[in-house]
């Protein structure tokens, strides 16, 4: 549910309401997605470790709180002008990281617990 507002509404909000150039928003979205693609395998390894130790529920709770905070920060920037691009990029990285970690960890929960039980 987080992806649709980010892809559709965030660029429109930052460009039309906050005055960021559309090209800047596009470059930021592209670069942040590259970061997201690179971090997913790392989150997968981390999720495997959490599954082995039985700490997935706690990790999911913490990442849900982080996602809510990052999502709020994305829509309520505390800066203006040229610092807005840095805020947008940082908030997007935080939102994508929390969202990706939640998805990867949740999807690893079932298979990870069965694989451990079989060992």
N, C-alpha and C positions, 0 to 999 in steps of 0.2 A: 504494500500500500504506500510505501514511501517513495518509490521510484516515479510514479506518475506526476505528483506535484513538483518533483525536482526537475524532471525533463521538460515539462510543459510550463509550469507556473514560475519557477525560479528565474529563468532567463528573462521572461517577460516582466517580472517584478523588478529585477535589478536594472533592466534597461529603461523601462518606461517610467517607473516610479522613483528610482534612485539615481538615474542619470548615467549609468555605466554604458559605454559603447557596446553595441551588440557584438562586434568583432572580439572585444576583450572577453565578454561572457562566453563566447564560443570557444576561444582558445583555452580559457580556464576549464570549461567543461571537458574538453578533449584531454588536457593534461591530467586532470583529476581522474578521469576514467582510466588512463594509463597507469596511474599509481594504484588504482583499485584492482586492475588486472594483475599487477605484480604482487600485491599483498594477499590475494586469495590463496595461493599455494601455502603461504606461511600460516594463514589462518587454518588451513586444513591440517597441517602438522600439529598446530596448537590444539585443535579440536580432538585429534587422536590422543594426545597426551591427557587432555581433560577427561575423555571417555574412559581411559584406562584407570584414572584415579577417582572416577565417580563425581567429579566436580562440575559437570555440565549444567545442572540446574542453577547453581550459584553464578556461573559464568553468563548464562542467558539472562539472569536477572540484572546483573551489573551492566551488561551490554544494552539491555532495554532502557535502563536509566540514562546511559550515555547517548543512546540514539535520541531519546526525547530531548535531552539538553542540547545536543547538536542541531536537531531539527528546529528547536526554538531559536537558537543562535543564528541559523540560516535566515530566518524570517524577520528577526529583530536585530539588524546590525547596529553596533554601537559606534560606528565610525562613518565618515563621509569622505568624499573626494577620492584621491588616489589610494588611500588606505582601504577603500571599499573593495577593490580587487583582491587584496590580500585576505580580507575578512571572508569574502565569497569563497575563495579557494580553500582557506582553512576550514570553514564550516562545511563545505562539500566533502573534503577529505574526512572529516570527523563523521559526517552522516554516512558516507559510503563505507567507511571502516566499520562502524557499529552495525550497520545493516548487513554487510557481508559477513562479519563475524557471527552475527545471530543466525543467518541462513546456513552458513557452512557448519556451525556447531550443532544446530538443530537437526540438520540432515545427517550428520555423523553420529548423532546420539543413538539411534536405533541400530544401525549396522555395527557401530563400535561396541555396543554392549553385547550384541550377539557374538561377535568375533571373540571377545574376551571370555565369554562363557564357554566357547568351544575349545579354548586353549587350555 
